[in-house]
Amino acid sequence: MEIVTQIAKLFPVFDAALAAGIIIFARMAGFIMIAPVFNRKEIPAIVKIGFIFILTVTLTSVLKPAAPPTDHSMLLSIILNITVGLMIGYMARLILIAIDAGADMINMQMGLSSAMVLDPTSQSQISILEKYFSLFAILLFIHLGGVYWLFQAFMRSFDTFPIYATSIPLAKLVNMDYLIQMSSNVLYMGLQIASPVLLATLGQDIILGVISKTAPQVNVFQLSFLFKPVFGAAILIWILPMLVNVISDYFLSFSHIL
């Protein structure tokens, strides 16, 4: 420890870069922990740590931070920067949650609620269609430049919340109008994605209801279990090109927020 102290006195630039690097590493760790694309459990932890370290070294050289204040508390700065990173990642995560909500509605309407799989990302049971739409949305997000938007938002956070700041300016860091808009869009966008399948299966239910009244001997309950998944899958294949445009426009509408 004494050797580190002596090195810090001999090389003040190194001391300032080391202190800033630790704080930037903390903010980046909180960001990677929850941000879409990077929070995937399929990516090994050692790869994430190495990626965060490389980005920390790069950002430290780009930002060229000054020496920390004399009354600076390293522990407080680390906690605050982890919180800021989590907040930025959560804002980005809200955009993709809307796609998962629409997929869950489609899965329930098609009668596939019992077909659940374990999602290693959230450590919870999710539907097959939700898993499919989640991967589909991530691919579109990457294709449209979503990773660039994420890093752009992360870089702008240093202007709003400097490295050695002692309080989080929520009014500047989180625009409440955008947060409310993104939260409300979870249901709106989910219904927009699921509406073709919901309307088609509703029409199918009406037809089966008419059949059950005109021909009571027909077991429409069993027929619904047979027709709903097949009919829903056919509708999904038909509207898939339109869904690509809808989801792409939705992502692009929030590119200026990130």
Residue frames relative to the residue before (quaternion, step in Angstrom):
aa qw qx qy qz dx dy dz
M 1.0000 0.0000 0.0000 0.0000 0.00 0.00 0.00
E 0.6459 0.5182 -0.3176 0.4620 3.57 1.02 -0.78
I 0.6149 0.5437 -0.3482 0.4529 3.58 1.08 -0.70
V 0.6420 0.5181 -0.3196 0.4661 3.59 1.01 -0.84
T 0.6436 0.5251 -0.3194 0.4562 3.58 1.02 -0.83
Q 0.6646 0.5010 -0.3025 0.4646 3.56 0.96 -0.86
I 0.6331 0.5181 -0.3274 0.4728 3.59 1.03 -0.78
A 0.6393 0.5305 -0.3240 0.4526 3.58 1.01 -0.80
K 0.6614 0.4925 -0.3131 0.4712 3.59 1.02 -0.73
L 0.6856 0.4809 -0.2883 0.4644 3.57 1.01 -0.77
F 0.7879 0.1843 -0.0851 0.5814 3.58 1.07 -0.74
P 0.1582 -0.8294 0.5291 0.0838 3.63 0.17 1.21
V 0.6056 0.5513 -0.3633 0.4441 3.59 1.08 -0.63
F 0.6435 0.5101 -0.3093 0.4796 3.56 1.02 -0.83
D 0.6329 0.5350 -0.3281 0.4533 3.59 1.00 -0.80
A 0.6736 0.4876 -0.2975 0.4690 3.60 0.92 -0.91
A 0.6653 0.5017 -0.3062 0.4603 3.58 0.97 -0.83
L 0.6452 0.5227 -0.3230 0.4541 3.59 1.02 -0.78
A 0.6641 0.4961 -0.3055 0.4686 3.59 0.93 -0.90
A 0.6740 0.4789 -0.2968 0.4778 3.59 0.94 -0.85
G 0.6335 0.5493 -0.3341 0.4305 3.57 1.01 -0.77
I 0.6314 0.5270 -0.3362 0.4589 3.58 1.01 -0.75
I 0.6764 0.4868 -0.2910 0.4699 3.58 0.96 -0.87
I 0.6476 0.5015 -0.3199 0.4762 3.59 0.98 -0.82
F 0.6123 0.5454 -0.3408 0.4598 3.58 1.04 -0.76
A 0.6524 0.5152 -0.3139 0.4586 3.60 0.99 -0.84
R 0.6685 0.4853 -0.3087 0.4715 3.60 0.93 -0.87
M 0.6577 0.5083 -0.3081 0.4627 3.57 0.96 -0.84
A 0.6315 0.5333 -0.3351 0.4522 3.60 1.03 -0.75
G 0.6579 0.4932 -0.3097 0.4775 3.59 0.96 -0.81
F 0.6450 0.5245 -0.3109 0.4607 3.57 1.05 -0.76
I 0.6909 0.4746 -0.2806 0.4677 3.60 0.83 -0.97
M 0.5944 0.6158 -0.3549 0.3761 3.57 1.10 -0.69
I 0.8248 0.2203 -0.0755 0.5153 3.60 0.98 -0.79
A 0.5406 0.6398 -0.4109 0.3600 3.63 1.15 -0.39
P 0.5424 -0.6189 0.4433 0.3555 3.62 -1.03 0.69
V 0.7459 0.3251 -0.3350 0.4751 3.51 -1.31 0.65
F 0.7728 0.3618 -0.1980 0.4823 3.61 0.69 -1.06
N 0.6672 0.5255 -0.3161 0.4229 3.62 1.11 -0.49
R 0.3974 0.7377 -0.4710 0.2759 3.58 1.24 0.07
K 0.4399 -0.7094 0.4927 0.2459 3.56 -0.89 0.98
E 0.5419 0.6247 -0.4016 0.3935 3.55 1.25 -0.32
I 0.6303 0.5001 -0.3341 0.4910 3.59 1.20 -0.45
P 0.4365 -0.7121 0.4729 0.2806 3.65 -0.61 1.03
A 0.5996 -0.5961 0.4071 0.3455 3.55 -1.15 0.73
I 0.6341 0.5370 -0.3395 0.4408 3.61 1.01 -0.75
V 0.6265 0.5199 -0.3329 0.4759 3.59 1.12 -0.68
K 0.6487 0.5147 -0.3191 0.4610 3.59 0.97 -0.83
I 0.6591 0.5067 -0.3130 0.4593 3.59 0.92 -0.89
G 0.6589 0.4985 -0.3097 0.4707 3.58 0.96 -0.84
F 0.6378 0.5213 -0.3202 0.4679 3.58 1.04 -0.78
I 0.6498 0.5056 -0.3109 0.4749 3.58 0.98 -0.86
F 0.6494 0.5230 -0.3245 0.4466 3.59 0.95 -0.81
I 0.6539 0.5073 -0.3135 0.4655 3.59 0.94 -0.88
L 0.6698 0.4873 -0.2983 0.4743 3.57 0.94 -0.87
T 0.6214 0.5460 -0.3416 0.4462 3.59 1.05 -0.72
V 0.6559 0.4973 -0.3112 0.4750 3.58 0.91 -0.88
T 0.6615 0.5106 -0.3082 0.4547 3.58 0.96 -0.86
L 0.6953 0.4721 -0.2808 0.4636 3.59 0.86 -0.97
T 0.6216 0.5418 -0.3506 0.4441 3.59 1.03 -0.68
S 0.6752 0.4730 -0.2955 0.4828 3.57 1.00 -0.77
V 0.6569 0.5023 -0.3153 0.4656 3.60 1.10 -0.62
L 0.7148 0.4639 -0.2629 0.4524 3.59 0.87 -0.95
K 0.1330 -0.8293 0.5265 0.1320 3.60 1.16 -0.67
P 0.0188 0.8568 -0.5149 0.0222 3.60 0.67 1.08
A 0.4844 -0.6408 0.5143 0.3002 3.53 -1.26 0.53
A 0.6781 -0.4628 0.3644 0.4395 3.54 -1.31 0.07
P 0.5386 -0.6313 0.4365 0.3477 3.62 -1.02 0.68
P 0.5861 -0.5786 0.4229 0.3780 3.63 -1.12 0.56
T 0.6339 -0.5596 0.3795 0.3754 3.55 -1.21 0.47
D 0.7381 0.3769 -0.2195 0.5148 3.61 1.05 -0.74
H 0.3391 0.7760 -0.4719 0.2455 3.58 1.24 0.43
S 0.2042 -0.7561 0.6133 0.1019 3.56 -1.05 0.93
M 0.3685 -0.7615 0.4931 0.2032 3.58 -0.44 1.22
L 0.6515 0.5266 -0.3228 0.4405 3.59 0.96 -0.85
L 0.6528 0.5042 -0.3132 0.4707 3.59 0.95 -0.86
S 0.6575 0.5115 -0.3157 0.4544 3.60 0.93 -0.84
I 0.6422 0.5200 -0.3289 0.4571 3.59 0.97 -0.80
I 0.6649 0.5024 -0.3057 0.4604 3.60 0.91 -0.91
L 0.6765 0.4961 -0.2930 0.4587 3.57 0.90 -0.93
N 0.6860 0.4834 -0.2913 0.4593 3.59 0.95 -0.82
I 0.5965 0.5248 -0.3644 0.4858 3.60 1.10 -0.55
T 0.6434 0.5235 -0.3149 0.4613 3.58 1.01 -0.83
V 0.6517 0.5064 -0.3128 0.4702 3.59 0.94 -0.86
G 0.6502 0.5138 -0.3173 0.4611 3.60 0.95 -0.82
L 0.6479 0.5104 -0.3150 0.4695 3.57 1.02 -0.79
M 0.6455 0.5272 -0.3222 0.4488 3.59 0.99 -0.80
I 0.6563 0.4969 -0.3149 0.4725 3.60 0.94 -0.84
G 0.6676 0.4992 -0.2994 0.4641 3.59 0.94 -0.86
Y 0.6413 0.5225 -0.3279 0.4564 3.59 1.05 -0.74
M 0.6178 0.5401 -0.3466 0.4544 3.61 1.00 -0.77
A 0.6790 0.4654 -0.2909 0.4877 3.59 0.98 -0.80
R 0.6334 0.5521 -0.3291 0.4308 3.58 1.03 -0.75
L 0.5888 0.5967 -0.3650 0.4050 3.59 1.10 -0.70
I 0.6145 0.5685 -0.3530 0.4178 3.58 1.05 -0.71
L 0.7259 0.4280 -0.2441 0.4798 3.59 0.95 -0.85
I 0.5470 0.6188 -0.4064 0.3909 3.61 1.16 -0.44
A 0.5970 0.5794 -0.3634 0.4193 3.60 1.09 -0.68
I 0.6383 0.5134 -0.3317 0.4679 3.60 1.02 -0.74
D 0.6404 0.5185 -0.3246 0.4644 3.59 0.98 -0.77
A 0.6310 0.5381 -0.3354 0.4469 3.60 1.04 -0.77
G 0.6561 0.5030 -0.3095 0.4697 3.58 0.97 -0.83
A 0.6477 0.5147 -0.3177 0.4633 3.58 0.98 -0.81
D 0.6429 0.5202 -0.3274 0.4570 3.60 1.02 -0.75
M 0.6260 0.5236 -0.3370 0.4696 3.59 1.07 -0.72
I 0.6541 0.5065 -0.3116 0.4674 3.58 0.93 -0.88
N 0.6541 0.5288 -0.3145 0.4400 3.57 0.92 -0.90
M 0.6721 0.4880 -0.3000 0.4693 3.59 0.96 -0.85
Q 0.6729 0.5032 -0.3011 0.4510 3.59 0.95 -0.86
M 0.6834 0.4755 -0.2842 0.4756 3.59 1.11 -0.63
G 0.4944 -0.6887 0.4115 0.3347 3.57 1.25 -0.07
L 0.5121 0.6488 -0.4130 0.3824 3.56 1.16 0.59
S 0.2774 0.8015 -0.4946 0.1900 3.58 1.19 0.46
S 0.6566 0.5158 -0.3174 0.4495 3.57 1.13 -0.57
A 0.6253 0.5182 -0.3396 0.4744 3.60 1.23 -0.33
M 0.1511 0.8089 -0.5410 0.1736 3.56 0.21 1.31
V 0.1194 -0.7707 0.6227 0.0642 3.55 -1.15 0.66
L 0.5138 -0.6301 0.4844 0.3229 3.56 -1.25 0.41
D 0.2262 -0.7620 0.5957 0.1154 3.54 -0.79 1.09
P 0.3408 -0.7703 0.4953 0.2125 3.64 -0.45 1.11
T 0.5828 0.5939 -0.3797 0.4043 3.60 1.17 -0.43
S 0.7962 0.2614 -0.1262 0.5308 3.57 0.86 -0.99
Q 0.3420 -0.7592 0.4799 0.2764 3.58 1.32 -0.15
S 0.6032 0.5185 -0.3659 0.4832 3.58 0.98 0.88
Q 0.5582 -0.5907 0.4653 0.3506 3.52 -1.33 0.30
I 0.0175 0.7904 -0.6111 0.0392 3.59 -0.79 1.02
S 0.5885 -0.5847 0.4289 0.3574 3.53 -1.28 0.38
I 0.6441 -0.5333 0.3881 0.3874 3.54 -1.27 0.44
L 0.6802 0.4851 -0.2946 0.4639 3.57 0.92 -0.90
E 0.6162 0.5358 -0.3506 0.4585 3.59 1.06 -0.65
K 0.6323 0.5137 -0.3233 0.4814 3.58 1.05 -0.75
Y 0.6555 0.5121 -0.3133 0.4581 3.58 0.95 -0.87
F 0.7012 0.4581 -0.2766 0.4711 3.59 0.82 -0.97
S 0.5968 0.5608 -0.3644 0.4433 3.60 1.09 -0.60
L 0.6852 0.4554 -0.2784 0.4956 3.59 0.89 -0.91
F 0.6264 0.5429 -0.3271 0.4538 3.57 1.05 -0.78
A 0.6743 0.4893 -0.2888 0.4716 3.58 0.96 -0.90
I 0.6364 0.5239 -0.3352 0.4562 3.60 1.00 -0.74
L 0.6400 0.5182 -0.3244 0.4654 3.58 1.00 -0.79
L 0.6566 0.4912 -0.3068 0.4831 3.58 0.99 -0.80
F 0.6288 0.5469 -0.3259 0.4464 3.56 1.03 -0.83
I 0.6675 0.4761 -0.2966 0.4897 3.58 0.96 -0.85
H 0.6484 0.5403 -0.3175 0.4322 3.58 0.95 -0.89
L 0.7160 0.4519 -0.2481 0.4707 3.59 1.02 -0.80
G 0.5961 -0.5859 0.3627 0.4121 3.60 1.25 -0.04
G 0.2621 0.8113 -0.4906 0.1800 3.57 1.17 0.47
V 0.6152 0.5462 -0.3531 0.4456 3.58 1.07 -0.69
Y 0.6298 0.5228 -0.3236 0.4747 3.57 1.05 -0.76
W 0.6338 0.5221 -0.3323 0.4640 3.62 1.01 -0.78
L 0.6407 0.5367 -0.3280 0.4405 3.57 0.97 -0.85
F 0.7036 0.4472 -0.2758 0.4785 3.58 0.83 -0.94
Q 0.5964 0.5494 -0.3624 0.4594 3.58 1.11 -0.57
A 0.6597 0.4885 -0.3039 0.4835 3.58 0.98 -0.84
F 0.6385 0.5266 -0.3275 0.4559 3.58 1.02 -0.76
M 0.6595 0.4977 -0.3115 0.4694 3.59 0.97 -0.80
R 0.6580 0.5063 -0.3181 0.4577 3.60 1.00 -0.75
S 0.5662 0.6130 -0.3920 0.3873 3.58 1.14 -0.47
F 0.6173 0.5473 -0.3574 0.4377 3.62 1.13 -0.48
D 0.6064 0.5219 -0.3587 0.4809 3.60 1.21 -0.35
T 0.7027 0.4479 -0.2625 0.4865 3.57 1.01 -0.82
F 0.7910 0.1091 -0.0307 0.6012 3.56 0.97 -0.88
P 0.2609 -0.7992 0.5204 0.1492 3.62 -0.08 1.25
I 0.7066 -0.4930 0.3083 0.4033 3.54 -1.28 0.41
Y 0.7968 0.3038 -0.1474 0.5011 3.59 0.83 -0.98
A 0.3157 0.7528 -0.5201 0.2512 3.63 1.15 0.47
T 0.3300 -0.7716 0.5197 0.1605 3.56 -1.11 0.73
S 0.7631 0.2097 -0.1638 0.5890 3.62 1.24 0.04
I 0.4211 -0.7094 0.5147 0.2335 3.55 -1.10 0.77
P 0.2674 -0.7661 0.5604 0.1659 3.64 -0.61 1.06
L 0.2204 -0.8270 0.5030 0.1203 3.59 0.16 1.27
A 0.6306 0.5552 -0.3434 0.4198 3.59 0.99 -0.79
K 0.7155 0.4140 -0.2470 0.5056 3.60 1.09 -0.70
L 0.6996 0.4907 -0.2804 0.4371 3.56 0.94 -0.87
V 0.7862 0.1759 -0.0748 0.5877 3.59 1.00 -0.85
N 0.2365 -0.7540 0.6009 0.1200 3.56 -0.59 1.18
M 0.3776 -0.7714 0.4652 0.2144 3.57 -0.38 1.24
D 0.6056 0.5541 -0.3650 0.4394 3.60 1.06 -0.62
Y 0.6709 0.4775 -0.2930 0.4859 3.57 0.97 -0.86
L 0.6410 0.5311 -0.3298 0.4454 3.58 1.00 -0.79
I 0.6559 0.4897 -0.3045 0.4871 3.59 0.99 -0.86
Q 0.6446 0.5270 -0.3216 0.4509 3.59 0.98 -0.82
M 0.6850 0.4697 -0.2931 0.4736 3.59 0.89 -0.87
S 0.6399 0.5203 -0.3316 0.4582 3.61 1.02 -0.72
S 0.6791 0.4747 -0.2924 0.4775 3.59 0.95 -0.85
N 0.6323 0.5516 -0.3337 0.4297 3.59 1.11 -0.61
V 0.4831 0.6528 -0.4502 0.3712 3.59 1.21 -0.23
L 0.7157 0.4073 -0.2442 0.5121 3.59 0.91 -0.91
Y 0.6563 0.5271 -0.3201 0.4347 3.59 0.92 -0.91
M 0.7098 0.4443 -0.2673 0.4769 3.59 0.80 -0.99
G 0.6103 0.5545 -0.3488 0.4455 3.56 1.08 -0.68
L 0.6705 0.4739 -0.2926 0.4901 3.58 0.99 -0.83
Q 0.6269 0.5425 -0.3421 0.4424 3.59 1.03 -0.71
I 0.6704 0.4784 -0.2935 0.4854 3.58 1.04 -0.76
A 0.7545 0.4168 -0.2130 0.4600 3.56 0.90 -0.97
S 0.4834 0.7198 -0.4252 0.2597 3.64 1.16 -0.42
P 0.6463 0.5100 -0.3748 0.4263 3.71 0.81 -0.68
V 0.6832 0.4632 -0.2902 0.4843 3.57 0.95 -0.87
L 0.6295 0.5367 -0.3402 0.4470 3.60 1.00 -0.76
L 0.6843 0.4741 -0.2907 0.4716 3.59 0.90 -0.89
A 0.6528 0.5188 -0.3226 0.4480 3.59 0.98 -0.83
T 0.6919 0.4572 -0.2827 0.4820 3.59 0.89 -0.88
L 0.5915 0.5458 -0.3702 0.4639 3.59 1.15 -0.55
G 0.6466 0.5034 -0.3157 0.4784 3.58 0.99 -0.81
Q 0.6316 0.5236 -0.3308 0.4664 3.56 1.06 -0.74
D 0.6448 0.5173 -0.3235 0.4604 3.60 0.99 -0.80
I 0.6318 0.5206 -0.3353 0.4662 3.59 1.04 -0.75
I 0.6557 0.5081 -0.3138 0.4620 3.58 0.94 -0.88
L 0.6675 0.4853 -0.3051 0.4753 3.60 0.93 -0.86
G 0.6214 0.5367 -0.3451 0.4547 3.59 1.09 -0.64
V 0.6381 0.5093 -0.3202 0.4806 3.57 1.05 -0.77
I 0.6404 0.5215 -0.3227 0.4623 3.59 1.00 -0.82
S 0.6586 0.5157 -0.3194 0.4453 3.59 0.94 -0.84
K 0.6659 0.4827 -0.3093 0.4773 3.61 1.12 -0.58
T 0.7129 0.4409 -0.2618 0.4785 3.58 0.98 -0.80
A 0.7877 0.1186 -0.0598 0.6016 3.60 1.10 -0.68
P 0.1719 -0.8404 0.5052 0.0948 3.62 0.25 1.24
Q 0.6077 0.5811 -0.3632 0.4012 3.59 1.14 -0.49
V 0.5929 0.5521 -0.3683 0.4561 3.61 1.24 -0.30
N 0.3229 -0.7476 0.5513 0.1815 3.58 -0.80 1.03
V 0.1491 -0.8300 0.5338 0.0628 3.57 0.09 1.31
F 0.5481 0.6177 -0.4045 0.3930 3.61 1.15 -0.43
Q 0.6885 0.4463 -0.2722 0.5027 3.55 0.98 -0.87
L 0.6211 0.5484 -0.3446 0.4413 3.58 1.05 -0.68
S 0.6269 0.5451 -0.3429 0.4385 3.59 1.03 -0.74
F 0.6391 0.5162 -0.3280 0.4664 3.61 1.04 -0.72
L 0.6713 0.4865 -0.2951 0.4749 3.58 1.13 -0.59
F 0.7489 0.4411 -0.2266 0.4396 3.56 0.84 -0.99
K 0.6345 0.5898 -0.3511 0.3553 3.60 0.90 -0.86
P 0.6942 0.4502 -0.3164 0.4639 3.67 0.72 -0.83
V 0.6670 0.4998 -0.3076 0.4591 3.59 0.95 -0.88
F 0.6805 0.4837 -0.2869 0.4697 3.57 0.90 -0.96
G 0.6544 0.5138 -0.3112 0.4592 3.59 0.99 -0.81
A 0.6491 0.5075 -0.3177 0.4692 3.59 1.00 -0.79
A 0.6372 0.5191 -0.3294 0.4648 3.60 1.03 -0.76
I 0.6432 0.5082 -0.3212 0.4742 3.60 1.00 -0.79
L 0.6467 0.5256 -0.3225 0.4490 3.59 0.96 -0.83
I 0.6444 0.5071 -0.3223 0.4730 3.59 0.96 -0.82
W 0.6653 0.5199 -0.3005 0.4436 3.57 0.99 -0.83
I 0.7710 0.3638 -0.1900 0.4869 3.60 0.91 -0.91
L 0.3931 0.7550 -0.4682 0.2372 3.62 1.22 -0.06
P 0.6547 0.4901 -0.3487 0.4577 3.70 0.85 -0.73
M 0.6491 0.5031 -0.3190 0.4730 3.59 1.06 -0.71
L 0.6263 0.5386 -0.3371 0.4516 3.58 1.06 -0.72
V 0.5947 0.5623 -0.3652 0.4436 3.58 1.07 -0.69
N 0.6834 0.4760 -0.2852 0.4744 3.58 0.92 -0.90
V 0.6506 0.5229 -0.3213 0.4473 3.59 0.96 -0.83
I 0.6915 0.4651 -0.2796 0.4768 3.58 0.86 -0.96
S 0.6336 0.5308 -0.3330 0.4537 3.60 1.02 -0.76
D 0.6581 0.4922 -0.3094 0.4785 3.60 0.95 -0.85
Y 0.6271 0.5367 -0.3309 0.4574 3.57 1.05 -0.74
F 0.6657 0.4860 -0.3058 0.4766 3.59 0.92 -0.84
L 0.6767 0.5037 -0.2973 0.4472 3.57 0.90 -0.91
S 0.6125 0.5613 -0.3567 0.4272 3.60 1.09 -0.58
F 0.7367 0.3771 -0.2229 0.5152 3.59 1.18 -0.47
S 0.3872 0.7378 -0.4816 0.2716 3.60 1.21 0.15
H 0.6644 0.5025 -0.3218 0.4500 3.63 1.04 -0.68
I 0.5951 0.5516 -0.3778 0.4459 3.60 1.19 -0.40
L 0.6989 0.4043 -0.2530 0.5330 3.56 0.98 -0.85
